[in-house]
Amino acid sequence: MRNAESIDSLNTDESGSRVSLFSDLRVLKIGLDFEKQAHSEGYRFVAGVDEVGRGCLAGPVVAAACILDISNPLPKGLNDSKKLTAAKRDEIAKELRENAVCFAIGQVEADEIDRINILQATFKAMQIAISGLTPASDFLLIDAVQLRQVDLPQRSIIKGDSISASIAAASILAKTYRDELMRTLDGEYPHYGFEKHVGYGTRTHFDALRTHGPCPLHRRSFRGVLPDGAA
């Protein structure tokens, strides 16, 4: 494994400007291209990181971090969780939980989302997930965002859940965890239809909010949760 001095040299050219570990990598479909290049540079535990629930009106924002064993075949059909059926996500998530080197989940609840805002809550959920990995990650592949709060070498990849297997794995683990959580919470708050829409802003959800008002799971800072003009 590379030491800190060697890691810095991977990311800085002779003039001192920042350069990408993957500057010459062009990836068009999902696979292990990013992970294998990071491994070739001496990193051992490359974690994919993604979140789900950022746009919901209710429930936590959830992030997952996942380190795949790249010596094993990828789960059949692995892809961005949004492109898969619920049944396929559950099937792949089960395989990932059994065969990944490790994974961890982080979540931030609605009241904290209201207090610190959804972007900061997303970053915090990612930090929690990353800190829960055993073994710890030494390189991060993150979907779309840079996580400056974590002092690890990392790469933000636009639409990473469609081209990085590790990020896709994290997206599936986060999605299946959160969906199951919201289905469970539907039993505590049965008026809102959480079992079906898992907190997103559907017509049924808005109708329930107009009828019953928000419950403790709702993000009161989000438009449409409180009546117009309510503080």
N, C-alpha and C positions, 0 to 999 in steps of 0.2 A: 504494500500500500504506500502511496506517496505521502511524504511528510508535508507540512504546511508550506515550506519554501518551494517544494516542487509543484504543489497545487497552484500557488501564485504564478509560477512561471507558465503554467498552461493557459492562463487567462490574460497575460500581459505581453505585448510585443516589446521590442527593444526600445521603442520610443516612449514606452510607458502607457500607451493608450490601450483601452480594453478591446479584446478580440474574443470571438466566440470559439468554444471548443468544437462547435459543429458548423463552422463557417463554410465548409466545403461540402456539407451534407444536404442532399435534396431528397426528401422522402415524400412519396405520393400515396402510400397505403400503409395500413397498420402493420407493425412488426417491431422488431427489436433493434433497429438501426441505431437509434440514439443510445440505447442501453449498451450495445456491443462496443460502440465507439468510446463511451465512458469507461467501460471495462478495459479496453485496449490501452487507455491512458493511466491505468493503475487503480481506478476506483473499484471497490468491491461490492458496495451495497447501494445500488442506484434505486432510489424510491420515486415512483410516480405519485403525484398529488393532485387531487381534484375535489371539487365541492358540489353539493346539490342543495337546492332549496333557497337559493339566494333571492329568487323572485316571488317566493310564497308570501301569502298574507298571514299565515299562522304556522307555528311550529318552529323548531330550531333550524339554523343553517348547519349542515353536516359536511365534514371533510373526511376523506380517507387518504391514507398514505400506504403504499404497497411496494414491497421489494419482491420481484419475481425471481424464481430460479431459472435463469436463462438456459440452463442445460436441459431443461424439460420442454416438451412441446407446449405451445400455447393452447389454452382451452379453445375448442372448436367454436368458431363464431364470435370470438372476442372482438368487441368493437365499442365505440362510444355508446354508453348506456341508453342514450336517447334514440338510437337506431335499432334497439332490440325490443322484443316483446317482453312482458313481465315474466312469462314462464322461462324464456331464454336467459334473462338476467338472473333469475333465481338459480337456474342450472349452473351457469358460469360462476356465480358467486360461491356456490357450494364447493366447486372445484378449486377456486382460488383460496378459500379458507383452509382447504385441506393441503394444498400443494405449494402455496407461496412461501418464500423464506420467512416472511412475516408481514403483518399488516396491522394498522391501528386506526381507530375512529376518533374524531374530535367533534364536539358539538357545542354551539352557543345558543342559549335560549332566547325567547322572544323579548323578555324584559331587558336583557343585556343588549340585544340588537337595537332596541329603542334608545338605549342609553349611549351607545358608542357608535352607532350607524352600521349599516349592513356590510359595507366594505371592510371596516375594521373588524367586525364580527367574523367575516369570512377569513381574514388573515389569522385571527385568533384560533378559529377552528382548525385551520391548517397547521398552525404551530402545535396545538395539542396533539393532533394526529402524528405529526413528525416526532414529537418528543416521546410518544408511546411505542415507537418501533424498537424491537429487540431482536437482532442486533441493530444498533443505531445506523442510520444512513450516513454515507459520506458524500453523496451527490444527489441533487434533487432535479427531477423533471416535473415542471408545474404547468398546468393548463392555463395559459393566457396571462397570468399575473407574475410579478416579481415579488418575492417574499423577503423584503429587506430586514424583517424582524428576526430572521434565522441566519445565523452566521455559518452557512454552509455553501460550497460551490453549487450553483444551480443554473438551470436554463428554463426560461419561460417560453412555451411553445404555443403559438396561436393554433387553435383547433387541435391541440395535442392529444385529446381523447380519440381523435380519428387517425393518428399516425404513430403514436407511441403506445406500445402494449401496456407498459406500466401505468401510464395515465389512464388508459381505458379501463384497466383493472381497478384502479382507485375509483373511477367514476361509477363502476358497477357496484363495488362494495359500499360506497356512500349511498347510492340510490336505493339499493335493496334494504340497507339498514334503516334509512329514513322512512321509506314506505311502510315497512313493518312497524316502526315506532308509531307512525300516524294512524295506522289501522288499529293499534292497541289503544291509542288515546281517543279514538272514536267512541270507545265504550264509556269513557269518562265524560265526554262532551258529545252526546249523540245528535244534537240538533243541527250540526254543520256539514255533515257528509264527508268528514275527513277520510273515511275508509276509501272513498272513490276518488276524490280530487287531491288528497294528501296535503291540503293547505293552499293550493293554487287558486287564483281568482276566477273561478268559473261562475256562470250565471247562478247555479244552485247555491254556491257559497255566498255570493253577494245578497241573494234573496234571504238566506238564513241570517246574515248580519243585519239586514234591515228589520227582520222579525224579532230576533233575539238579542241583538247587540253583540259586542265582542266578548269572548271568554278569555281566561288567563293565557291561553296559547297564542292569542292574536298579537300581531305587531302593530301597536297603536300609532306608530309614526308613519305607517304605510297608507297611501291614499286609498280611500274606499273602506277602510276598517271602521273608522268613526264617522258619524254623520257629518255632513258639510258644516263647517263652522265650529265643530266641537274641538276642544283642546285636549 
